[in-house]
């Protein structure tokens, strides 16, 4: 996948995962300033709805088990619908 940079709330993010091209401009409107502090934003699509979740790098002092990026796959496997489309944005520093 070609590196794609997206500006959201005056911050730059790299689109690092985009299952079946699920990320689109409509999603950008749903990402509020609540997510500004996070290093990653995960979105999962199921039943024509998108859910968003923020994650931190493991070495971030705000990181804990529920928002540490190394546990993202556990979240996807346990809380996302089987076969849901996933996108992941990484904040560009």
Short mmCIF file of the C-alpha atoms (twelve columns), coordinates in Angstrom:
data_MODEL
# 
_entry.id   MODEL 
# 
loop_
_atom_site.group_PDB 
_atom_site.id 
_atom_site.type_symbol 
_atom_site.label_atom_id 
_atom_site.label_alt_id 
_atom_site.label_comp_id 
_atom_site.label_asym_id 
_atom_site.label_seq_id 
_atom_site.Cartn_x 
_atom_site.Cartn_y 
_atom_site.Cartn_z 
_atom_site.pdbx_PDB_model_num 
ATOM 1  C CA . UNK A 1  0.000   0.000   0.000  1 
ATOM 2  C CA . UNK A 2  1.308   3.423   -0.939 1 
ATOM 3  C CA . UNK A 3  1.938   5.714   2.043  1 
ATOM 4  C CA . UNK A 4  -1.104  7.944   2.481  1 
ATOM 5  C CA . UNK A 5  -1.123  10.942  4.849  1 
ATOM 6  C CA . UNK A 6  -4.452  12.278  6.079  1 
ATOM 7  C CA . UNK A 7  -5.006  15.524  7.999  1 
ATOM 8  C CA . UNK A 8  -7.565  15.262  10.810 1 
ATOM 9  C CA . UNK A 9  -8.130  18.025  13.374 1 
ATOM 10 C CA . UNK A 10 -4.893  19.744  12.285 1 
ATOM 11 C CA . UNK A 11 -2.888  16.553  12.914 1 
ATOM 12 C CA . UNK A 12 -1.317  14.275  10.316 1 
ATOM 13 C CA . UNK A 13 -1.955  10.545  10.275 1 
ATOM 14 C CA . UNK A 14 -0.609  7.774   8.090  1 
ATOM 15 C CA . UNK A 15 -3.119  5.196   6.903  1 
ATOM 16 C CA . UNK A 16 -1.279  1.970   7.773  1 
ATOM 17 C CA . UNK A 17 -4.151  -0.501  7.361  1 
ATOM 18 C CA . UNK A 18 -7.203  -0.215  5.150  1 
ATOM 19 C CA . UNK A 19 -9.118  -3.466  4.656  1 
ATOM 20 C CA . UNK A 20 -11.060 -3.436  1.376  1 
ATOM 21 C CA . UNK A 21 -10.579 0.361   1.101  1 
ATOM 22 C CA . UNK A 22 -13.003 0.920   3.987  1 
ATOM 23 C CA . UNK A 23 -11.477 4.247   5.069  1 
ATOM 24 C CA . UNK A 24 -13.223 7.193   3.388  1 
ATOM 25 C CA . UNK A 25 -13.975 10.889  3.828  1 
ATOM 26 C CA . UNK A 26 -17.154 10.151  5.798  1 
ATOM 27 C CA . UNK A 27 -15.022 8.549   8.514  1 
ATOM 28 C CA . UNK A 28 -12.877 11.674  8.885  1 
ATOM 29 C CA . UNK A 29 -15.962 13.624  9.970  1 
ATOM 30 C CA . UNK A 30 -16.570 11.139  12.801 1 
ATOM 31 C CA . UNK A 31 -13.073 11.493  14.298 1 
ATOM 32 C CA . UNK A 32 -13.389 14.210  16.930 1 
ATOM 33 C CA . UNK A 33 -10.712 15.945  18.982 1 
ATOM 34 C CA . UNK A 34 -11.231 13.210  21.608 1 
ATOM 35 C CA . UNK A 35 -8.718  11.141  19.610 1 
ATOM 36 C CA . UNK A 36 -6.076  13.902  19.290 1 
ATOM 37 C CA . UNK A 37 -4.014  12.544  22.187 1 
ATOM 38 C CA . UNK A 38 -3.780  8.975   20.891 1 
ATOM 39 C CA . UNK A 39 -0.909  7.646   18.752 1 
ATOM 40 C CA . UNK A 40 -3.264  5.408   16.727 1 
ATOM 41 C CA . UNK A 41 -6.925  5.390   15.747 1 
ATOM 42 C CA . UNK A 42 -8.514  2.052   14.938 1 
ATOM 43 C CA . UNK A 43 -11.809 1.853   13.095 1 
ATOM 44 C CA . UNK A 44 -13.884 -1.258  12.505 1 
ATOM 45 C CA . UNK A 45 -16.857 -1.454  10.171 1 
ATOM 46 C CA . UNK A 46 -19.696 -3.885  10.777 1 
ATOM 47 C CA . UNK A 47 -23.369 -3.627  9.826  1 
ATOM 48 C CA . UNK A 48 -22.729 -0.291  8.040  1 
ATOM 49 C CA . UNK A 49 -21.496 1.326   11.278 1 
ATOM 50 C CA . UNK A 50 -17.984 2.354   12.253 1 
ATOM 51 C CA . UNK A 51 -16.562 2.082   15.771 1 
ATOM 52 C CA . UNK A 52 -13.449 4.012   16.712 1 
ATOM 53 C CA . UNK A 53 -10.856 3.247   19.381 1 
ATOM 54 C CA . UNK A 54 -7.676  5.078   20.339 1 
ATOM 55 C CA . UNK A 55 -4.349  3.424   21.129 1 
ATOM 56 C CA . UNK A 56 -0.977  4.545   22.490 1 
ATOM 57 C CA . UNK A 57 2.518   3.321   21.711 1 
ATOM 58 C CA . UNK A 58 3.637   0.793   24.340 1 
ATOM 59 C CA . UNK A 59 6.262   3.187   25.700 1 
ATOM 60 C CA . UNK A 60 3.751   6.037   26.199 1 
ATOM 61 C CA . UNK A 61 3.200   6.746   29.909 1 
ATOM 62 C CA . UNK A 62 -0.579  6.869   29.293 1 
ATOM 63 C CA . UNK A 63 -0.558  3.358   27.871 1 
ATOM 64 C CA . UNK A 64 -2.257  0.496   29.710 1 
ATOM 65 C CA . UNK A 65 -3.639  -2.872  28.658 1 
ATOM 66 C CA . UNK A 66 -6.882  -1.510  27.175 1 
ATOM 67 C CA . UNK A 67 -5.194  1.121   24.991 1 
ATOM 68 C CA . UNK A 68 -1.704  -0.284  24.297 1 
ATOM 69 C CA . UNK A 69 -1.203  -0.871  20.570 1 
ATOM 70 C CA . UNK A 70 0.420   -4.259  21.233 1 
ATOM 71 C CA . UNK A 71 -3.004  -5.526  22.394 1 
ATOM 72 C CA . UNK A 72 -4.873  -4.268  19.322 1 
ATOM 73 C CA . UNK A 73 -5.158  -7.732  17.759 1 
ATOM 74 C CA . UNK A 74 -6.744  -9.049  20.970 1 
ATOM 75 C CA . UNK A 75 -9.372  -6.301  20.713 1 
ATOM 76 C CA . UNK A 76 -10.041 -7.097  17.053 1 
ATOM 77 C CA . UNK A 77 -10.363 -10.833 17.740 1 
ATOM 78 C CA . UNK A 78 -12.539 -10.476 20.855 1 
ATOM 79 C CA . UNK A 79 -14.685 -7.387  20.250 1 
ATOM 80 C CA . UNK A 80 -15.005 -6.846  16.506 1 
ATOM 81 C CA . UNK A 81 -17.459 -8.737  14.355 1 
ATOM 82 C CA . UNK A 82 -15.904 -11.593 12.413 1 
ATOM 83 C CA . UNK A 83 -14.877 -10.358 8.996  1 
ATOM 84 C CA . UNK A 84 -15.365 -6.694  9.818  1 
ATOM 85 C CA . UNK A 85 -13.310 -4.241  7.792  1 
ATOM 86 C CA . UNK A 86 -10.547 -2.522  9.745  1 
ATOM 87 C CA . UNK A 87 -8.555  0.639   9.226  1 
ATOM 88 C CA . UNK A 88 -5.680  1.939   11.333 1 
ATOM 89 C CA . UNK A 89 -4.283  5.465   11.380 1 
ATOM 90 C CA . UNK A 90 -0.907  6.250   12.948 1 
ATOM 91 C CA . UNK A 91 -0.129  9.781   14.071 1 
ATOM 92 C CA . UNK A 92 2.805   11.273  12.191 1 
ATOM 93 C CA . UNK A 93 5.094   13.102  14.592 1 
# 
